[in-house]
């Protein structure tokens, strides 16, 4: 499973800045889905990314 730091490092390697965003309980895209809560990032101050990580056992 990737950590927030690992995901940020991949984008930084492409000279793209990811920053964390405040999670809003009212935003359906930031809510838990099937037991998974997304990691939330802002890319280059203009694009929101919601990344769902699924751990396969």
Secondary structure, DSSP 8 states (H G I E B T S, - for coil): ---HHHHHHHHHHTT--EEE----TT-GGGS-BTTB--EEEEETTTEEEEE------
